[in-house]
């Protein structure tokens, strides 16, 4: 049986885990193509107007997966005790279901209920036995650990780590590139910001390239614990960038994202009190490449004047 996975949202965080789990259980996996204009337009036409850009893009990716028996889109509730994902991610399977023709498989991932609860969910949704899922999940978790290790040790993007590529990324200045992975690594959505920075001899450091323990330690510096796990990771990475003495920070945020609005403000205050310039680029489906590049050029000129080589 062939299952389709959208190359959107938590794909950049969890794809090695789900691919290994499904393939070990005997499923084939098909991923939608990289985001393009047709996928964006499809997503915008299918999604409610008030959805954030990454959710709209996910609608487009789900519709773009072809020749599969079903789509696989877990309902991501909580990855760790005491934390939650954004309500739009929790409700995503219900939001997208009316726009789909085929079957949608959505196991609930709620690790507040423990690993056994997850195994039972997966076995029930995938129609397999508990023991089979238990074994496949152990392999999948190992694949996921290796994926995270590669990104952190070799300073790779998720795409490079997944494809076994190496990176020769260097630069005369290091910039922190902050934001949800689906904004930072979707080159269509962010107008290829990683390449843009590299062409200017800058090294874009991202949260996924930092040790997880460091991010957690930095997130604990916040006066109040953030219960949104992705946003706690972004804030932790932002504080870690300041400790790493980056020349500046670029924060990619999404129009219509409540969590981004809050952490954007918190990060701005932190960066200002450390004297590190921060540029926030808010992306939506109307954002034009020329406007983004003009703001980036002005920000980079300012950084280069502050930190001459
Ligand atoms: S965190 Fe923000 S960008 Fe991500 S799904 Fe939720 S609202 Fe959308």
Boltz pocket constraint, residues with backbone or C-beta under 6 A from the ligand:
constraints:
  - pocket:
      binder: B
      contacts: [[A, 52], [A, 53], [A, 54], [A, 55], [A, 86], [A, 87], [A, 88], [A, 89], [A, 180], [A, 254], [A, 256], [A, 257], [A, 258], [A, 259], [A, 260]]
      max_distance: 6.0
